Amino acid sequence: MGVKHGRDYEEILSDLTSAVAMIPDSYLFFDMEPQEWEVLAEGERNEVNEALAEDLFFALGSQSMIHVGSGVVIYDADTHRIDILIGKEEMTFVTLI
């Protein structure tokens, strides 16, 4: 299902992949150990983050807030964006329209 959006899905996915990569321990979402993450090449890490971004995009359609490692990803339907937070501080956001 996913969240409502007006932008091209591929653009949103690219932006969301970059955004979740800012969460230093995003790999915990997939129950990976730090050692498993450290041995991945940059391309492999990007693939994991893209898979995470895809999962989040569709999950946020039914659950507006999801914890990802030390971060929180929130779908804000009023502002048409996905907010990425660490603690109470906004790291970045992805616009959907």
N, C-alpha and C positions, 0 to 999 in steps of 0.2 A: 504494500500500500504506500508507505512513505509519507512525507510531509507535502503539503500543497506548495507548489512552486511555479514561477513564471519564467525563470531563467532556464537555459539549456541544462539538462541533467549532467552532462559531461563536465561543464564548467563548475557546477556546484560540487560535483565529486572531486574535481581537482582542488578546489579551494578547501573543501572539508578534509581532504587528505593532508594538505599542508597544515591545516589548523590542528588536527589531532597529533601530527608529528611534533607539535610544540609541547605536548604533554610528555614530560621526561620519562614517565613509566607507563605509557599507553599500552605497552605489550602485556601488562598485567590483565587486561581485558580478555586476552586469550589464554590466561593461566600459564604464560611463559615465565621462566625463571630469568633473572638478570643475565646469567651466564649464557643462556640460549640466545638472548637478544644481542649480546656483545659479539658473538661470533658471526652474526649475519652481515653480509656485505650491504652496502648502501642501497643497491637495487632491491635486495631481498627485504630490507626494512621498509622501503617504499611500498612494496607489494603487500606487506602486512598492514601498513597504515591505510592503504587503499581498500583492502578488505574490511578493515575496521570502519572506515568512512562509509562504505556501502551498507554494512550492517547497521550502523547508527542511523543513517538516512531513513531506512525502512522501519527500524524499531521506534524512532521518534514519532512516527505516525500514530502509534498507539500508546506510547509512554513518553511524556514530555521531558523527563529528566533521567539521564543515565550517567552513572559513575564510571569513569574510565581512569584507572590507576588513581593518581592523586588529583585528577581533574573531574569536572562535571560538564556534561554536554546537555544543553537545554534548548528545546524548540520553543520559540516565542512566536506564537501565531499572530499576536497583535502587531509586532514589528516586522513580521515575515523574515525572520532570520534565525540562525542557529548560533547560540552563544557558547563559547568555550571558556570555562573558568578554572582557576586554581585557587582554592580557598574561596574568599569573597571577591577576589580580584579578577576582572575580565582580562583574558589574554588576547582574545580576538573573537571575531564573529564572521559568519558566512551569510551573505544576503541571498534570499530565495526568489526575489522578483527583480 
